[in-house]
C-alpha cells in the first residue's frame, strides 16, 4: 500500500509538471479524477491550442518571423 501511494504521488507530480509546461494550471490534474470529465479534458487539451504555443506564435509574429530561413 505504501509503495502504491508513493508511485501515485510521483505520477501526480509528473502530471502536474507536464500540464504546467503546456501553459495550464497544475490544478487541472484534479479534473482527471472525475469520470467522463477526464475524457472531455483529454480531448480539449489534445485539440486546443495550448497557451504556450499561443505565446510562442505571438512572439514570433512580433519579431517578424516568417517560418523561412533568410537567403544568403
C-alpha angles and dihedrals in degrees: 000000000000092000091050091051092049092050091047091052092048091051091046091054090048092050091050091051092050093050092046091051088053088058100256130116116269089232089078086080088076090063087063089069094061113087116241091004088072090059091050090048091051092051093046092050092045097052104029126086107259118232091240090056091048090052092049092050092048091051091048092049091049090051093048095246110170099183093251131100116242116260117239 
